[in-house]
Amino acid sequence: MASTMVSSSVKDHSINQESLLQTEIQSLSKSAAQSFNNDDVSQALSMFKKAFLLSCKLAQKQTQNACLFNLGAAYISAGKPQKGLKCLIRSKAEGLEEKDASLYFNIAAAYDEMKEPLKAMKFYEKAIKSYEISDISNIADALIKLSYCFVAIGNLPSAVHTFRLAGQSYQKLKKTEDAAMAVREAANYMIQSQKFSKLEVLSTLNTCVQICTGVTDKSLLGKLYNHIGLHYAEMKCFDQARQCFAESLDTCKGTSFSIRKMAVLLQNLGAVDNALGQYETSLRCHAEAADMYGALEERHAQGQCLCNLAFAYSQLKNYNMAEFYYQQALCAFSDVGEIHGQWQACEGLGATHFSLGNKDQAISYYKQALSLFGKSKETSDILRERILGKLVHAIEQKATHQHPVERVFLEQRSHNEQPPAEPSDYKNRKRSAHGKMHSSELYTAD
């Protein structure tokens, strides 16, 4: 009898201990999840570790495997995908009753972090197929991840397709901001892939603009309109580009927006005005952007704006002002050792002095432009021939003592200077037919 009573007491004590452990594990897991929501990954990881160590004291394995799964996901979020992957695989091997979709997604995320896009794609696709139809939010998130894997392996048309699907899913969920970003990414990679017609690209951009009307986050809305404006400019749809840049600029009202962001938008708006031939209108944008960059001591960007300002004055036949601002631009580019900007400013000075009848100075600046062009990384024979042609013409004019032909040598046509390929970080300059557009603020929030 005594023996039976002792056995019962021990059993009750054991059950009580397990109950206390379960309660503590649940509390730690809940706190860890809250830390994740607060972007405190380090704290979340620490709590999940404690929860897992406590779970190892339990007789049954279900809780232990669940903690192992959570720990694996936490390791991945903390930038330790190898450890995370080991935990996930171990949790599955030991009989975790977790939905396959969640497991596949986390395994894919681990491979994604390890820069193994092909393996990541395999598991993202498995996750998408395993989610219930009602899990449309998780499906959309997985589609976004899959899209970037397609980008990583260079399969841009497939990336476009999955970005579109994600955008449609987010629209069904009324997640307007996510939908706008997904559709904007689709448009971006449509342009980069060069596999889609202009009509298809413009249709996608127009859809994105429509979605943007429902975006309430002013900071995000400004970035989206700036992105879309640059894409319209790439498609030579400068009226639409101007409207988007103006909308973006309109979101910058208040104190929460930086001077630099305003400068970027003014620079883009001014460049589009140049492309549209609205030179009088563009002067204010160029001048204000140049002043802002000057205050920020960003001489390279300031030089770009000064060049655009000089070009606008040249088109208005105000050659004295054009000469002044080309000189200012040349100084700015020289200060930072920017060869590309220097040869462009010299070319502009050559054309300006030619229009003023200063043939000797025009020849001198054209020669400087050719010399600097040779030192730059430019490889375009078309650009070199353009400068050389102007130099030869100036020399011929001097030799024959003819009055300078009334023509504009500054025009930068789109076939002479193609825009650079745009990487996924969107920090390259964009060049329009008549001026440079700056996009360095697009993906980096202040």
PALO-203555 format. One record per residue (C-alpha): x, y, z. Coordinates in steps of 0.2 Angstrom, whole numbers, padded with zeros to 4 digits, always signed. Example, Ala and Ser with C-alpha at 12.3 -4.5 7.8 and 13.67 -1.06 7.14 Angstrom:
+0062-0022+0039 +0068-0005+0036 
# end
This chain:
+0000+0000+0000 +0014+0012+0005 +0023+0007-0011 +0008+0011-0022 +0006+0028-0013 +0024+0033-0016 +0022+0028-0035 +0006+0039-0037 +0015+0054-0028 +0030+0053-0040 +0018+0051-0055 +0008+0066-0050 +0024+0076-0047 +0030+0071-0064 +0014+0077-0072 +0015+0093-0063 +0033+0096-0069 +0028+0093-0087 +0013+0105-0085 +0024+0119-0078 +0037+0116-0092 +0023+0117-0105 +0017+0133-0098 +0034+0141-0098 +0038+0135-0116 +0021+0142-0122 +0025+0159-0113 +0043+0160-0120 +0036+0155-0138 +0023+0169-0136 +0036+0182-0131 +0048+0177-0145 +0034+0179-0157 +0030+0197-0151 +0049+0201-0152 +0049+0195-0170 +0034+0207-0173 +0044+0221-0165 +0059+0217-0177 +0069+0211-0162 +0076+0195-0170 +0090+0193-0157 +0078+0193-0143 +0067+0181-0152 +0081+0169-0156 +0086+0169-0138 +0069+0165-0131 +0066+0151-0144 +0083+0143-0139 +0077+0143-0121 +0060+0136-0126 +0069+0122-0136 +0081+0117-0122 +0066+0116-0110 +0056+0105-0122 +0070+0093-0122 +0066+0089-0104 +0048+0083-0109 +0045+0065-0112 +0034+0067-0128 +0042+0074-0144 +0028+0084-0152 +0032+0100-0142 +0051+0098-0144 +0049+0096-0163 +0038+0112-0164 +0051+0122-0154 +0064+0115-0166 +0054+0121-0180 +0052+0138-0172 +0071+0139-0168 +0075+0135-0187 +0064+0149-0193 +0072+0161-0180 +0090+0156-0186 +0085+0160-0204 +0078+0177-0199 +0094+0180-0189 +0105+0177-0204 +0111+0160-0200 +0102+0149-0213 +0113+0134-0212 +0109+0131-0193 +0091+0135-0197 +0090+0122-0211 +0097+0109-0200 +0084+0112-0187 +0070+0112-0200 +0076+0095-0207 +0078+0088-0190 +0060+0093-0185 +0053+0085-0200 +0063+0069-0198 +0057+0067-0180 +0039+0068-0185 +0034+0086-0183 +0015+0088-0187 +0018+0105-0196 +0009+0109-0212 +0021+0105-0227 +0018+0122-0234 +0026+0131-0219 +0040+0119-0219 +0043+0121-0237 +0043+0140-0236 +0055+0140-0222 +0067+0128-0231 +0066+0139-0247 +0070+0154-0236 +0085+0146-0229 +0092+0141-0247 +0087+0159-0252 +0098+0166-0238 +0112+0154-0244 +0112+0161-0261 +0106+0145-0269 +0091+0151-0279 +0088+0135-0289 +0085+0125-0273 +0075+0139-0265 +0064+0140-0281 +0060+0121-0279 +0054+0123-0261 +0044+0140-0264 +0035+0131-0278 +0031+0116-0266 +0025+0128-0253 +0014+0137-0266 +0006+0120-0271 +0004+0115-0253 -0005+0130-0246 -0024+0129-0245 -0034+0140-0257 -0039+0151-0242 -0020+0154-0238 -0020+0167-0252 -0009+0179-0242 +0005+0166-0239 +0004+0161-0257 +0006+0179-0263 +0022+0181-0251 +0029+0165-0258 +0026+0171-0276 +0036+0187-0272 +0050+0176-0265 +0049+0165-0280 +0050+0180-0292 +0066+0186-0285 +0074+0169-0287 +0069+0170-0305 +0078+0187-0306 +0093+0179-0298 +0095+0166-0311 +0091+0178-0325 +0074+0171-0330 +0066+0189-0331 +0050+0184-0340 +0045+0171-0327 +0049+0184-0314 +0037+0195-0322 +0023+0182-0323 +0025+0178-0304 +0026+0196-0299 +0009+0199-0308 +0001+0184-0300 +0007+0191-0283 +0000+0208-0287 -0017+0200-0292 -0017+0191-0275 -0013+0206-0265 -0027+0216-0274 -0040+0202-0269 -0034+0204-0251 -0036+0223-0252 -0017+0224-0248 -0015+0239-0260 +0003+0244-0255 +0009+0226-0258 +0000+0225-0274 +0007+0242-0280 +0025+0236-0276 +0022+0219-0285 +0015+0226-0301 +0029+0240-0301 +0042+0226-0300 +0033+0217-0314 +0034+0233-0325 +0053+0235-0321 +0058+0217-0326 +0047+0218-0342 +0058+0233-0347 +0074+0225-0342 +0070+0208-0351 +0066+0217-0368 +0054+0202-0371 +0038+0212-0369 +0030+0225-0381 +0028+0243-0377 +0010+0241-0376 +0011+0227-0363 +0023+0237-0352 +0013+0253-0353 -0003+0243-0348 +0006+0237-0333 +0012+0254-0328 -0005+0261-0330 -0012+0247-0319 +0001+0252-0306 -0004+0270-0307 -0022+0265-0304 -0017+0255-0289 -0007+0269-0282 -0022+0279-0280 -0027+0268-0265 -0010+0269-0256 -0010+0279-0240 +0008+0279-0235 +0015+0295-0241 +0033+0290-0241 +0030+0274-0250 +0018+0283-0263 +0032+0295-0267 +0044+0282-0270 +0032+0272-0281 +0027+0287-0292 +0046+0291-0294 +0049+0273-0299 +0035+0273-0311 +0040+0290-0318 +0057+0283-0322 +0049+0268-0331 +0038+0279-0341 +0054+0290-0346 +0062+0274-0351 +0048+0270-0363 +0049+0288-0370 +0032+0293-0363 +0038+0309-0355 +0020+0317-0352 +0016+0302-0341 +0033+0303-0333 +0031+0321-0329 +0014+0318-0321 +0021+0304-0310 +0036+0315-0304 +0024+0329-0300 +0013+0317-0290 +0029+0311-0281 +0034+0329-0277 +0017+0332-0270 +0019+0319-0257 +0035+0328-0250 +0024+0341-0241 +0028+0342-0223 +0043+0340-0212 +0046+0321-0214 +0054+0322-0231 +0073+0325-0233 +0080+0339-0243 +0089+0326-0254 +0073+0317-0258 +0066+0334-0264 +0082+0337-0274 +0081+0320-0283 +0063+0323-0288 +0066+0341-0294 +0081+0334-0304 +0070+0321-0312 +0056+0333-0315 +0068+0345-0323 +0075+0332-0335 +0058+0327-0341 +0054+0345-0344 +0070+0346-0355 +0064+0330-0364 +0047+0338-0368 +0055+0354-0374 +0048+0364-0359 +0064+0373-0356 +0057+0388-0347 +0048+0377-0335 +0063+0366-0332 +0074+0381-0326 +0067+0382-0309 +0068+0363-0306 +0086+0362-0311 +0091+0377-0301 +0083+0372-0285 +0089+0354-0286 +0107+0361-0289 +0106+0372-0274 +0099+0358-0263 +0113+0346-0269 +0126+0360-0265 +0119+0362-0248 +0121+0343-0245 +0139+0345-0253 +0134+0332-0266 +0145+0339-0280 +0142+0325-0293 +0123+0326-0292 +0125+0345-0292 +0135+0344-0308 +0122+0334-0316 +0109+0347-0312 +0120+0361-0318 +0123+0352-0334 +0104+0351-0337 +0102+0369-0332 +0115+0374-0345 +0107+0364-0358 +0090+0371-0355 +0098+0389-0357 +0106+0384-0373 +0090+0378-0380 +0083+0395-0376 +0097+0403-0385 +0104+0411-0369 +0121+0406-0373 +0130+0417-0360 +0120+0409-0346 +0123+0392-0354 +0142+0395-0354 +0141+0400-0335 +0132+0385-0329 +0143+0373-0340 +0158+0380-0332 +0150+0378-0315 +0146+0360-0319 +0164+0357-0325 +0170+0363-0308 +0158+0352-0299 +0163+0336-0309 +0182+0341-0308 +0180+0342-0289 +0175+0324-0287 +0185+0317-0302 +0170+0312-0312 +0177+0310-0330 +0160+0306-0338 +0153+0323-0332 +0168+0332-0337 +0168+0327-0355 +0150+0331-0356 +0152+0348-0349 +0167+0352-0361 +0156+0346-0375 +0143+0358-0370 +0155+0372-0368 +0162+0369-0385 +0144+0370-0393 +0140+0385-0383 +0156+0395-0388 +0153+0389-0406 +0135+0397-0405 +0143+0413-0398 +0155+0414-0413 +0171+0409-0402 +0178+0397-0413 +0195+0395-0405 +0187+0392-0388 +0175+0380-0396 +0189+0370-0404 +0198+0370-0387 +0184+0363-0377 +0180+0350-0391 +0198+0344-0390 +0197+0343-0371 +0180+0333-0372 +0189+0321-0384 +0204+0319-0372 +0193+0316-0357 +0182+0304-0367 +0197+0293-0370 +0201+0293-0352 +0183+0288-0347 +0175+0271-0347 +0164+0275-0362 +0166+0263-0377 +0153+0270-0388 +0160+0275-0405 +0144+0285-0409 +0148+0297-0395 +0166+0298-0400 +0161+0302-0418 +0148+0315-0412 +0161+0325-0403 +0174+0322-0417 +0161+0328-0430 +0158+0344-0420 +0177+0347-0418 +0180+0345-0437 +0165+0356-0441 +0172+0370-0430 +0189+0369-0438 +0181+0370-0455 +0171+0385-0450 +0187+0394-0443 +0197+0389-0459 +0183+0396-0471 +0179+0411-0459 +0161+0408-0461 +0148+0413-0449 +0144+0399-0437 +0129+0389-0443 +0114+0392-0432 +0112+0375-0426 +0112+0366-0409 +0126+0354-0406 +0120+0350-0388 +0106+0339-0392 +0108+0321-0385 +0097+0310-0395 +0091+0294-0388 +0101+0283-0401 +0117+0292-0396 +0117+0289-0378 +0107+0273-0372 +0101+0272-0354 +0111+0260-0344 +0104+0243-0339 +0095+0245-0322 +0100+0233-0308 +0087+0228-0294 +0093+0241-0282 +0088+0255-0294 +0102+0267-0290 +0109+0270-0308 +0106+0287-0317 +0093+0287-0330 +0096+0297-0346 +0082+0305-0356 +0084+0311-0373 +0088+0329-0367 +0095+0327-0349 +0100+0315-0335 +0088+0309-0323 +0093+0304-0306 +0086+0289-0297 +0097+0286-0282 +0083+0289-0269 +0071+0276-0276 +0074+0260-0265 +0083+0269-0250 +0072+0276-0237 +0078+0290-0226 
# end
